[in-house]
Amino acid sequence: MVAIILLIICLAASSVGAVVGAGGGVIIKPVLDMLGILPVSTVSFCSGCTVLGMSVCSLIRNRNDGVKLQLKTSTALAIGAVTGGLVGKWLFELVKTGYGNERVLGAVQAIFLTLITIGVFLYVCNKDKLPSKNVKNVVAAVIIGIFLGIISSFLGIGGGTSNVAVLFFFFSMEAKQAAKNSLYIIIFSQISSIISAFVTGSVPDFQWIDLACMVVGGIGGALIGAAISKRIDNKGVEKVLKLLLIIIILIDFYNVLKFTIL
């Protein structure tokens, strides 16, 4: 029964994530934390694996959709995200072992995710009124990527809406282009995080059937999301992103209360 629930959640989350470039993890992680059907550390690891599978499938499916992948910029961001992913994984294990309590780990992740998501929502709602940059410097892009990788790995969200907001602001990308480049960056940050977990022996306990259902849901969501993306324009993607952010904020706020008070 748990495996079926995981499949449905990951299918729905990845469908939306593929459209907006959030990867799905930013939905999967808080929803599963809210339901409490898996330990926090297991959710983080399995969510990362799901997002990786979904991102690879989505990029392959959309390779000829006419939306440009800015390889120079996104590769620099991805290189930074790999480094940041390792740092984020180290911070995750530091909090996990330092407190030895899944509730504390869940509370810390929920608080940071809530604050970041609120910030992204406020920016997306007002981005047309704010000046954007067009960063060309590779070193600057790598540094930005490091911060994205830290957020992605520590929170177990794959990349999420923070990637999209950064691509909007620092690189003046439109919604569809930001979504595609975000998924490209997510692939690298998640590979580094997963490899790090195996190398350091910090892979949490999980059921293979649960992980398999999550990854299948992620890949299925990527295919559905690709079909949806073809039928909406940049404004449509932005509307979906805003709605997604509101839902995530509400779930994250509940999770903060759940891990700290309830």
PyMOL commands that set and color helices and strands:
alter all, ss='L'
color gray80, all
select helices_A, chain A and resi 2-20+25-35+40-61+71-99+102-129+138-155+160-171+175-199+208-229+234-260
alter helices_A, ss='H'
color red, helices_A
deselect
rebuild
show_as cartoon
